[in-house]
Amino acid sequence: MKILNKLKKLNPFKKPPAPTHLDLCNLLQEIIAHKKQNIHEVPTGLSQEEWISILNKISFAFECKKKNTKLISRVRSAERGVKIKRGFELLEVYIKHL
């Protein structure tokens, strides 16, 4: 039995694990953090403060999806759901600027 387990671990044809949503969340959070540090390109019609606020909302949405915490309070869960939905809506609008 031990020999079979060792052979399974040594399988050279084993596929690497597929990327998950966590990898995407990490990648986009790194991009957003880089954009926050280097605010040279702001979308037209927005000030720097508004752009930073939008980046924070998008980052919050990805952080919540990454952690996947369940809140006990229904009111707080609903409020957080609205914030997450708004963050992803902003991502749809401003994805070209990331």
N, C-alpha and C positions, 0 to 999 in steps of 0.2 A: 504494500500500500504506500509506503514511504517512497519507494522507487517511482511509482506512478506520479505522485505529487511532484517529485523533483523533475521528472521528464516534462510534465505540464508547464513548469516554470521555465524550462529551457527551450521551449518551442520557438524556433527562429521565424516561423511564419505568422506569429501573432501580430495582429494589426495594432497600431497605436490607438489609444483612445480618441474618439472623435471630439472635436471642440464642442463645448457646451455653451449655454447662455451665460455662464459665469465668465468665460473667456471674453465674450463680446462685451459684457458689462465692464470688465477690467480694462479692455482696450479703449472703450469710449470714455471711461473715467480718466484715463491717462491723457487722451486727446483733449478733453475738456480742461483738465488741470494745466496742460501746456498752453491752451488758449487763454486761460485766466492770467497766467504769468506774462504772456506776450500779447498784450492788447494793442496791436497795431492796426489790425483789420477789423473794423466794426461795420456791421451791415448798415446800409444807407437808411436814414430815418431813425436811427437809434443812437442814444448817447452811450458813453462807456459804462455808466452806472446801470442803465437798462440792460445792456449786453451782459454785464456780470450777473445781474439778477436772473436773466434768462438761462445763463450757463449753470447757475446754482440750482435752479428748478429742474433742469435736465439731469444734472448730477444727482440730485436728491431722488429722482425717479429711478435711476439705475441703482443707486445704493439700496433703496427699499426692495427692489426686485432681487438684488444680489443677496441680501440678508434674509429675505422671505420670512420676516417675523409676523406672528399672528397677535393682534391686539385683542384683549378681552372686551374692551368697551366697543359697542357697536357704533357709537357716535365718532369716536376717534378713528375707528376703522374706515368709516365713510369719509371722514375728512381727509385721511391719508390717501384713500382711493381717488378722491378728487384731485389731490395734489399730484399723484402719480400720473393720472390721466392727462392733466394739464402739462406735465413735464414731457410726456411722449408726444402730445400735440405740438408743443414747441419744437421738439426734435424734428418732427415732420416738416415744419416750416423752415427751420434754420439748419437743416442737415448739410446744405451746400456750403455753409460758412464754417463748418468744422473741418 
